[in-house]
Amino acid sequence: MPKYKVLITDHISQDGVNILKADKDIEVDVKAGIKNPDLKKIIGDYDAIITRSGTTVTPELIENPGKLKIIGRAGVGLDNVDIEAASMKGIIVMNAPTGNTLAACELTMAMMLSVVRKVAAANQSTKAGEWDRKRFMGIQLYRKTLAVIGLGRIGSNVAKRCKAFEMKVVAFDPYIKKSKADSLGVELCETMEEALAQADVVTFHTPLTDETHNMVTAKEIAMMKDGAVIINCARGGIVNELDLVEACKSGKLTAAGLDVFEAEPPVNHPFFDVENIYVTPHIGANTAEGQYGVAVIIAEQVVNALHGRSYKNAVNIPFMKTQLPEEMQRYFTLLESMGHMAAQLTKGRPEYIEVQMVGQKFEEDFGERTFDTPFNFQPFTIAGLKGFMEVAVAENVSFINAPYIAKERNIDIVETKASNYIKFNDLVVMKVRTDKEEKIYAGTVFADNTGRLLIYDKYYTDLIC
Ligand code: NAD
């Protein structure tokens, strides 16, 4: 009898389906194209769902998640999954970010070359019986400057290929180290404007976030060289669509090549009437190799996650306990126990919880966040919160949703660090304030690896936790 049920809600490569089917503990259902109202009725019967961009995971869809523990996205983009809503329900969201990197990179190259050489229009014209060589005068990439906005996986690969075309490559990406750009032979700019101002071709490879939405409007286009080219094979809405239309119509830009739209599929879009805007229907990832890659990767990840073996590419797990050094894992468990204790021993309605990490051991940043979260806490704080909320709240509390649950209950969560506390050098302290009282719990890990509670309220103690 299979232990787990997995539902595939979009078309994915059969190789991925086969990986799931090969596991005797997993029963697989494929309902590609299922609509949300129907999906909502059955979603709670499944331990995991695997989607592509066809399924929009809304808060409503996972309102009653039942058994659902994992949402796997066969691809990179997660704009169709409400990660915060999933986190709130304790559901792990994972994607397959590397499976189609080269497919998207190669489409960018194809787009860039066909835009500067007007390949698509020349094809159409020639087949229509014309022989208009003058109209199809192009521009060379050789010795031109390319600006890559977003030097991540795809951006880096585009940069490498453009270097082979002997282009000068500059980039803007505020979240990468300069050494990464150096190793690619790319000049990292301090601002996007600096990159735009020197580029003959600008290509976008960022995710779509509040920060990148409309990051290029008429104002930024005005700073660009006359006759430059824009390529966007990342996400629609990064470049303001109407401003791009104006810039291409006026001749400020020579051309634009776009694989993505703000609303997909676009209907009667203003792009369609502009000759020097070239469009494709979001086919960046559509290569046989890309589709095989994402399906296999996500299937393997979901199998591993269901068995609790690993949670690779989970975007909403703020940390992995097993990735902490062994001694720090013990502090993590200690804080979870202290949370349990604090929830039971502090009277009243919690209003404020502070986790203080004391000593050199905690100087390092142990957290790792891959999506925008309102919480930027260390694993120890989350462990304390999880322990506390688990006792205080009668619902499924996990390391993923504990901060969300606390926030929902208007509890202020504060994380602090200190070099010492009274006479102790290595300590974790949990202060809990309620509408009735304030209590302090503090503990440490002894050399024999036991967690001890050393302070309870105003008293010294020594309790194994
Ligand atoms: P990635 O996470 O490896 O890289 C994204 C980069 O953008 C990161 O280095 C990040 O630091 C940078 N970034 C984030 N915010 C930024 C900002 N405000 N300014 C500048 N840089 C910023 O992602 P990736 O795998 O390279 O994918 C890039 C984009 O391509 C994503 O939007 C993805 O959804 C899209 N994509 C599209 C297709 C397609 O079919 N057209 C296929 C695959 C990926």
Residues whose N, C-alpha, C, O or C-beta is under 5 A from the ligand:
A	BS01	NAD	V76 G77 P97 N100 A104 I149 G150 L151 G152 R153 I154 G155 F172 D173 P174 Y175 I176 H205 T206 P207 L208 E211 T212 C233 A234 R235 D259 H282 I283 G284 A285
